[in-house]
Every structure is written in structure tokens, then in C-alpha cells.
Amino acid sequence: MALKAELEELEPNKVTVKVEVPAEDIKKAIDRAFRDLSREVAIPGFRKGKVPRRVLQARLGMEPIYEEVKQSNLPDYYAEALKQLGVEPIAEPEIELDEIEIEEGKPLLFNAIVEIKPRVEVENYKGIEVEKPNTEVTEEDIKRVIDATRDKFATLEVASGKTLGEGDYALIDFEGSVNDQPFEGSSGKDFMLEVGSQEIWPEFNKELTGKRKGDILDVKVKMPEQYPVEGMAGQTASFKVIVKEVKVKKLPEADDGFAKEASKFDTLDELKEDVRTRLEEAKKSQAEESVRMQVLEKLAKELDVQIPHRMLHDYAHQKEHELEARLAGRGISIDSYLKAMDYTEKRMEEEFEEEAERLIRNELVLESVIRSESIEVNDKEIKEEIERLSAMLGIKPEDYRAALDKRGSMEEFREELKQQKALKFLGEHAVFAGEGGNIAAGEAEAEPEKAEKEEAQEPEEAGKNPEAD
């Protein structure tokens, strides 16, 4: 006989799980408890593990046995009830152990009060209108990629007599101090700076502009009030700077020679065509993702659901710990970071909770679609995804799987793949604003339509003399 479980809602996202465990299961649990205790209790005249039940019962009574049944079996009964009811707890349950009565030959009844993750049933998730993303690849797009590649192959050439301007490079020596005391990173030799770069202090950009080789500068830098290094915040640092050389960036010509050097192609036209193909694939992928996220965000925004504060708080707490760990690896405390960012801990937590609200709503939508569409992920799909991710990371698939198994994350991995399939499903059943039919069907119908037009043109084309023009 199977365990029975019922759900009674106390308030939004808080329920009582009522559990009834069959008498047969309780009898088996009591028998196991006797066997376990017989291996632990030393009774003269008997070897451990060989103490008869009647002797144990006479010596100990039934209370220790019943207590052992509760401690050893209640977590499993509770977990089975949750699985049967399809609810996901977000906190430890409240179970009054002292009120649970066990009697051999009778079912075991107990209640567990627990906060649970909300469960929603999303309707009308097909045919959601979305804005059509732009997938056109322009000549300007191609030029940007080519120019970025040229920039990677650029060289720096000395520009004798030139004054420094934005985009030029200055080779400098510098020495700095605060209150006549040097500090970490305050001096350097043969240091190359790009004038106008956002990566250097604005005062350096200002003072270097218009200078030439051989100029000596005195640069004053006001350190930010939130500067994270102790003793430096708000102070004025003085730098003595010598301009040793002025250099300019020289980009290679966009020609066949450049194409050969920068790629596997022999001509610039071939390189451009490859860039176009890759951009088209990238834009198509971005468009698909845009459509999916538009649908998901629309559905999530319209959800009539109250997210438990515990879920928001737990997420924010986890993100804060992750941030602290990353900062600690760089030798920065969370307090210094917040001061430098002009943030408060309360504001940071509020932003993490806003992020949690959005992500949880998205997840609830996807879980509803998974249930409604009976979306599953088989072992073959898991194997293929592990192989794909392993290739990206440059590790062996078996090592990736072993890491998942070690963390006990295989089921979580399977659920993530289900959500990916659900998200794809939503995108395929969306419609572009002002257009009929879902997106996937629209793409499928485009090819026959194109073929019909080509067939209609064939007689006319066949009658033409290719040399007549």
C-alpha cells in the first residue's frame, strides 16, 4: 500500500502536508529499528546483533524503538509525500515529533507545516506577439569586423615631432607620491599610455594632450573619495612624468595581403564573405534568443503570484556571499567595495532581490510550460549537452559528468535542459507583431512560397538567350 499525502493551504505559499504511512510500512520500520538497536546494545549473554527482539523489548521498552523509527524514517516519508504532491519546499518543515504516536499494527499519521515554492499554471502561452528583431547584415557591420581585425594587427610607429592627441600613444617614465611618500604602483619605466583612454586618470589625459617627446610634466591627481586603498581616499597624488616617445597606431591596409596574414583566405573578398556568413549566423542566433526572452518576460510580468520573501532573501544572501568571495580573491573587503561604488548594503540587497524576483518568475513560467507540454530530456540529450559543454571548456566529457555527479547536480542539470527546451518552444510559437502564424511555421512556409515564385519565372527565363544581353 502506498503512502497517502494531502495538502492543506494555510496561507499563500505555506501549507500543511498531511501524511499517512501504511501500517505494513510501520511494521517493517519497527523491525529495522529492533535490528539496528540489537547491534548497538550490549546485553550479557548475547552477542551484538544477535539479541532477540523479546529480550530487547523487555529490557528497553518500546519508546526507544519508536523514537528510532521517527528519527530514521520520518525524513524519507516526508520526502516521498512532497514528491507525490509535486511541491518544492523552500525551508525546513515544522514537525511536532512529540505529538506523533506510533503503534504497531496501525498507520502512522503526522503533519508537516512548510513554506513552498509557488506553482503557477500559465495559459495562452502560444501566439504571444513580439517585436521582430533586425537580422540584416550591412556593409557597415562587415567593415566594423574587418577594422577590428586590422586593429589587432596594428603596429606602433614613432612619430617624430608630433604632438600627442587622442588615440596616440605616449611612452613615459613616471614617479608619484602622496604627501611626499611613494605608494604601491606610483612609479614606472617605459610605460605605454593611450591618450584619451578611459583606463587612465583624466588628469593624465589632459596634461599629455598637446605634449611632445622630451616634455616633463607635473601631474596632480585627486584620488576619489571612495578609493578602496586605505589612506589614499580623497588625497592628492603628485606625478613627475617624462614623455620619452610619441607613437601612432599604424593599421594594415585592407587588401588581399592583409586577408592572407589575418585569416585562412587568399583574398579580401573571401574574408568579407566569411565575415558576412558568421554575422548572419550570429544575428540569427541573437534574434532567436531575443524572441524567446520577449515571450518569457511578457508571460512572467503578467503572472499573478506572490514570491515568498524567503526565496528573495536567500537568493540575495547567496549573491552577496559570491561577491564577497570574488572580492576576497583580489584582496578587497565588501565594505571597501561598497564605499568605492558609493553603495549601501541595503541597496545592494534590494537590487539582488529585484533580480531574484525576475529570475524566479521566469522559472515559474518555464516549469508550467514543461508540465503542460510534458517536456522531457532523455539520456542521449544529456550526453550530447555534456559533450558540447566539455568541448567548450576543453575538458573530457567524463570529467564533466564526474563533476556533476560529485556535486549531486545531475537532476538539476536535467531540469536546466528542460527549461531550455521550454524556452525554445515558447519562441517557436510566438508571432511577430502584425503578422499571422507562429514564427516556426512562418519560416517553414517561406521556402515553398519561394520555390513557387521561382517555378513561375522559369518559362520566361528559359526563353532568354544568355548572350542576347
N, C-alpha and C positions, 0 to 999 in steps of 0.2 A: 504494500500500500504506500502510495506516495505521500510525502509531506503536504499539508494543506497550508496555504498562506492567503491572508486577506489584507486589504489596505483600507485604512480609515483616515481621511484627511482631517487634520486638526486646524491647520491654517495654511496659507499659500506656501508650498514647498516644505511643509512639515507634516509628517504622517505617523500613524501608529501601524506598525507591521504586526499583525496577529498571526501567530504560528501554532500549528497543531502537529506534533510529531507522533506518528502511529505507535501503538503500544508495542508492536513487534520490534520496531527500531529501538525503543527504550530498553526492552529486554536484552537485546544484543549489546547495547551500550553498558548496561549493568554488568553483563557477563565480562565484557572487556575490562571494566573497572576492577572487578574482582581479580582477573588475571594480572593486571598491572600492579595492583597492590600486593598480590602474593609474591611478586618479585622484589618488592621493597621492604616488606615487613619481616622481621626476624622473630620466629616463634620456636621455642625449644622443642626439639623432637622432629622438626620438619626442615627440609632444605628450602632455600628461597626459590619461589616459583612453583613449589610443589605443595603449598599449603591448601588443604581442601576448603571449599567455599564455606561449608558449615562451621569450620573452625574459625575462619576469618570473621564470619558474621557474628559468631558468639563472642569473639574477643573484641571486635571493633564496633559492632553495631552497624546499622545501615547508613547513618549520617555521613561518615567519610566516603562511602560508596556513592551516595547521591551527590555529594559535593564534587567528587571526581568526575561524575557524568556531566555535571554542569560546566565545569572548567574545561573539560576535554572536548565536549560535543556541541555546546551551545554556539560557538563561532561558526561551525560548519552548518548547523541548522539555520542560523540567521543568514549566512551567505546563500544557501540554497533557496531560501524564501525570497531574497532580493532578486535572484536570478529568475525565479518563477514569475515574479511580479513585474520584472523588467524595469526596476527602478535603480537609480545610481545614488548612493549616499555621498554626502559632502562633509560628513562629520561622524564621529564615533556615536554609536547608539546609546540611549539611556535604557538600561535593563535592570529592573529590580530583582537581583538574584535571590534575595531573601524571601521574596514573595512567590518564587517558583516552587511548586510542590511536585515531587516525583514519587510515584507509586507503581511498583511493578505490576504489570497487567493492565495499566491504564495509559492513555495518551498523555503526552507532556504538553502543557499549554503555557505559552509565555508571550509577552508583548514587548516590542522594542519601539521606542519613540526616536525618530531620526529626521534630520534635515536632508532633503534630497534635491538632486539636480532637477530643474524644471523639465517637463516633457511637453512638447507642443505638436500639434498636428497641422501642418501647413497645407492649405488648399489653394487651388488655382495657381499652381507654380509653373504651369506651362503657358506659353504665349505671352510672357512678360515683355513689354516694349522697352527697347534700349536704343541708345544713340549709336549710329553706325560709325565705327572707328575708321579713320583715314588710313588706307593701306597703300596709297600711291607712293612710289619711289621716284623722286625728282632728280634732275641732273645736279641740283644743289646738294642733295643728300649724298650722292656719289662723290662730288667734289670734296665735301667735308671729310669723308673717309680717306680719300686719296691724300688730301692735305695733312690729315692726322698721321698717316703713314710716312709722308715726306718729312714731317716734323721729327719722327723717330730716327730718321737717317740724316738729320741735320748735323752740321758741324759748326763750331765756333771759330770765327776768324778774327784776328787782331784788326782793329780799325784805327789806324794811326791818325791822331789829330781830331778824332771825333768826340763830340761832347755826348755824355750819357743821356739817353731818353728812354721812354717806356719800351720795354722789350729788349733793351740792350743788356749786356752782362758786364759787371764790374768785378775784376779780380782785386781783392783788398786784403790788407792786414789790419787788425783792429785790437785795441786794448780798452777794456771798460772797467768801471768801478762804481760803487755806491758808497758815499761818504769816505772816499779815498781808499776803499777796501775792495780788492778784486773779489769776484764771486764765480761760482761754477758756470763755465761757458762764456765768461766775459772777455776772452781773448782768442784769437785765431790767426793763422798764417795761410796765405794763398786761398782765401775763402771766396767762392764764386757766388755772386748775388745777381738775380734778375731784377732789374729796376722795374717798379710797378707791380711786382708780385705781391699777392695778399699774404704770403708766408713770411714776410719780414715786417718789422715795425714801420709804421707810416713815416716816422721821423727820418729813417734811413732813406726811404724812397724820396722824400722831399729834398734832403741835403745832397743826395747823389745826383739828382737830375740837373743836367747842365754842366757837370764837372768833367774834367779831363784827366788823362794819365798824369800822375805826379802831384795832383792836388791833395792837400792834407786837410781833413775836416774834423771839427769838433761837433759831435752829435749828442744832443741831450734827449734822453728817452724817459718819459713819465710812465713808470710802471703802473698797471691797472690796480685799482683799489682791491680788486678780488684776486690779485695774483697769488697763486697757490703756494709759492715758496715763502717760508716763514722769514720775516724781517725785510722782505722786498716789496710788499704791497704798498702802493702809494708813494714809493721812493723815486727819486730822480737818478737815473744811471747816466754817467758821462762816458763817451766813447771817443778815442782818438783813432781816426780812420785814414789810411793811406791808400789812394787809388793807384794800383800798380799797373793795370792794363784795362783797356776798353775793348770789348769784343762784341761782335754781332753774329746773329744766327744766320747761317747760310743753308737754305733748303735746296735739295737736288731738284733739277728740272723734271717736270712730269713728262717723261718721254719713255721710249722703249727701253733705254738703258736703265732707267730707274725701275721699271717693271721687272726686268731681269734680276736686278740686285735685291729688290724688296719682296719678290714673290717667285712662284714656280712658273710664271708665264713669260713668254718671249716678247709680247707687245703690250703697250699701254691699253689698247682696246680690249684685249683679252682680260687684263686685270680689272678694267672697269666693268666688263660683263659679269665677272665673278663677284665683284662688289655688289652689283645690282641684284644678282641672284640671292646672295646672302642677306641683303637688306630686305628683299621681298619675303624671304622665309622668316626673318626676324619680325617684320611688321605684321605678317600673318599670325605669327605666334602671339605677339603683343595684342593684336586685335581680338583673338580668341579669348585671351585672358581678360581683356577689358570687358568683353560681352559677359563672360561668366561672373565677374565681380560686380558689374552693374546689376545683374539679376539678383545675386546674393544680397547685395546691400539694400536693394528695394524690398525684398522679402523680409530681411532681418529688421529693417526700420519699421515695418508695419506689424511686427509681432506684438501681440497683446500679452506680455509676460513680465513678471517681476523677477529680476535676477537676485538671488539671495546675497545679502551683503557679505556673508562669509566667503562666498566664491570670489567676489571682487577683492576683498581684503587679502585672501590667501594668494591670489594672483599678484597683487601689488607687492606683498611681502616677499614672494619668490623673486620678482624682478629686481627688487631692491637688493636682495642678497646677491643676485648675479652681478649687479652693477658694482657692489662693494668688492666682490671677488676680482672683477676685472681691474678696478682701480688699485686694489692692493698689489696686484701683479706689477703695477707701474709705480708703486711706492707712494700712492696718493690716498689720503683718507677721504671718506664720504663727506665729512664736514668741509674739508678744503675744496672739494669738487663743487659742493652746493654753493659755497661762498664765491668761487670763481665764476659760476654760472648765474650768480645772482638769483638763486633758487632757495626755496624753503623745503624742508622735508614734507610738510603738509601738502604743498603744491605738487611735489613730485608724486606723492601717493595718490593724489586726486587724478593726475594725468594717467598713472598706471591703471587706476580703477576705471577710467573712461575707456582706455584701451581694452581692458578686460571685458567691459560691457559689450563692446563692439564684437570682439572675438567670440564671446560666449553666444551671443545672438546668432552669429554666422553659423556656429557649430550646431545650435539647436535646429536651424533650418535644414542643414545638411543631414542631420540624423533623422529628421522627419521624412525627407526625400528617400533616404536609404530604406526606411521601413515601408514607405508607400510603394516603392518600385522594387522591393525585395532585392536590393543590390547586394551582391556577394563578391568576395575576392577569393579565388582558388589558389592552391599551392603553386601552380605554374606561374600565375601572375606575380606572386610574391617573389619567386625565384628570379623572374625577369627583372623586377624592380631592384632587387638586391644586386644583380649583375650590373645594371645600369649605374646605380649609385656607386658601386665599388669601382667601376671604370673611371668615373669622375674623380674619385678620391685617390685613385692609384693604388688600391689595395686589393687583396684577394677576396672573392665573394664569400669564401668560407670563413674568413676572418671577420667580415662584416656581420655575417649571420651569428657567429660565435659571440660577438659583442652584444647583439640584440638579445640572445639567449641569456647571457650573463646578467644583463640588466633586467631580465624578465619583461622585455618590451615587445615581444613578437606580436602579441594581441593588439597592443597599441599601434604597432606598425601596420597591421592588417586594417584596423579602423581608419587610419590615415589614408590608406589606399581606397577604402570605401568612400571616404569623403571626397577624394579626388575624382572618383567616378561619378559621384552625385553632382559635383560642381560642373563636370563636363556635360552631364545630362541636362542640367539647367541651361547651359549655354547653347546646346544643340536645339533646345525647344523654345528659345527666345525668338522674338521678332523685332526687326528694325522698325523704328517709328515711321509710320506712314506706309509701310509695306506689308503685304499679306504673307501668310505661310511662315513656318518656322525656318530658322536660319539653315539648319542642316538640309532640310528639304529644298530650300531655295537654291543652295549650291548644287544639289544633285540634279535639279531640273534645268540648270543653266546649260549643261553640256548637250542634252538632246535638242534644246532650242537652238543652240549654236550650230549643231550638225544640220538641222533643218534649213537654216539660212544658207549654209554652205552648199547644200544639195540644190537649193533653189537657184543658186548662182552658177552652178556647174555648166548647164547648156550654153549660157551666154559666154562663159569663159572658154568653153571648148571650141566655140566658133571663132575665136580670135586667132589671128596669125601672130605668133610671138615676135616676128620680125617686122610686122606692119607698123609698129610704133617707131 
